Amino acid sequence: MLFVRVGSRVRSVRSGAKLEELFLKPLMLSRGDCWITDLVKVFLFKDGHIERYKALGYNHIKANRDMFMDYAKKSLSYIYKEIELANPKVILTLGEEVTSVILGIPKSKAQDYMKSKANDLIINGKKYTVLGAPHPGILMRNSERSAYWGEVLKEDVLPMVKKKLN
């Protein structure tokens, strides 16, 4: 389980547990086998976070979650350096937003790139394989959409990752 310190408490992140359950275990990988990182290197505050900080007497934070795409595009040089350091066999992007930024495609097309499609990312002349995948957060919901993306993950994405790892 992934633990994150937020405000006055430490909380476990359910999507971190889902990452292990739905991605790593089926691929027979441990967290130590992977380079797990965030595209955006700053914490993105939602309104609920702001309210918790206000309750602690700290009133100088603004919600910034809606600026994800701006921060993500500005973070590309950092993520490219991480990719070069990690030298991965495969890069798995989690969610439409990250997939669109990493591959340089409109967010409206990202879902198409998350279904049975391996993509090339070239950094300083070296080619890396990128596979788009649903974010664990969407898979945790009990909806038709989460069921659909769960099937895409099991039937399309994970088999492609296994093939790239072997």
N, C-alpha and C positions, 0 to 999 in steps of 0.2 A: 504494500500500500504506500502511496505517496502522501507525505505530510507537508503541509504548507502553513507557515505562520502568517496569520492575517489579524491585524489589530491586536486585540488583547487575548487571543487564544490560538491554539494550534488546532487545525482541522485536517481531517483526512479528505482526500479528494477522490470522490467516487469514480471519476473518469480515469484516474490513475489505476484503480483496481480493475476497471473494465479493460484498460489497455493490456494489462497482464492476462486477464481471463480470455479476452477475445482475439488478441493479436499474438502475444508472446508465447503463451502455453501451446496453442495450436501449431506454432512454428518451432516449438521446442527450443525457445530462446529464453535466456535470463536477461534481466536488466543489464547485467555486466557484459552481455554480448552486444549490446546496442549503445548507440550514442543518442540519447533522448534529449531533445532541446526544444526551446520555443523560438519561433521566428521573431517575435517581438520580445525584446529584452527588458521591458518595463512592465510593471503591474498595471493592468487595465481596470480601472475602478468603475464599477456600476453604481447605480443609485443606492442599492442596499449596503454596499461597502461604505459609502459616504455617511450614511445614517449611523453606522456603527462607530465611525471615527468621531462624529459629532457627539455621540453619547459619551465618548471618552474626553470630550472637551477640545477636540482638535477640529478646527473649522476651515482649514486652508487647502482642502483637497477638492478638486472638481472631477466629476465623472468624465472619463475619457475613452470608454469602451467603443464609442462610436467612431473613434479615430484609428481603429485597428488598421485599416488598409493604408492610411498615410504612414503610420509607424512601421508597418510591415515593409512597404516599399523602401523606406529609409534604412531598414535593417538588412537589406539584401547583401551588402558588402560583408557584414559580420557573419551571416549564415554561410556565405560562400567560403570564407576562411575556415569556418568550422567543418564544412564538407571536405575541404582539402586536407585538414588535419585528421579527420576521421577516416577518410578514404573508403567510404562504404561500398559494399557490393550492390546495394539497392537503397534508395531513399524513399521512404514512405511518408507522404504528406497526409496530414489528418485534417480533413474538412475542406469545404469549397474555397474558403478564403485563402488558406495557405496554399492550396493547389493552384489557385489562380495567380497568386503573387510569384511563387517559385517558377511556374511555367510561363509566366508573362502572357496569360490569356485573360479574357474578360471573365468575371465571376459567373456570368450567365452560361458560359461554356464549360465551367469546371466540372460539373456533374458528368458530362460526356467523357471527360478525361479520367473519371473515377470508375469506369466500367471497362474492364478488360483491355486497358491500353497502357503499354509501357512507353515512356517518353524519355528523350535524351535531354540532358542538361549539360552544357559544355562550359567549364570553368577553366580559364587559363589553358585552353587546348586539350583538356582531359574530359572525356565523356563519362557521365554518370547516368544510371538508370533511375528514373523517378516514376513511382506508381502512386496515383491518388487513391485515397481511402476515406471512408466515412470517419468522422470524428467520434471517439468513444461516447461523447455526450449525447449525440443523436441516437446511438445504439441503446442507450440506457432508458429511453422513453418507451412507453407502451403504446405504440401507435402503428398505423399502417406504414408510415414513412420509415420508422425505425426497423420494422420487420423487413421492408424492402431492402434497406441498406445492409441489414444483417445478412440477408441472402447474397447480396453483391459481394460482401466481404468474404463469406464462406466459399461461394462458388467461383468467384472471379479473382479477387485480389489476393487472398492467401495462397491459392495454387500458383499464381504468377510469382509471388515472393519466394515460395519454396523452390521454384524452378531457377530463379536467379541466384539463390543461395547455394545451390548444388553445382 
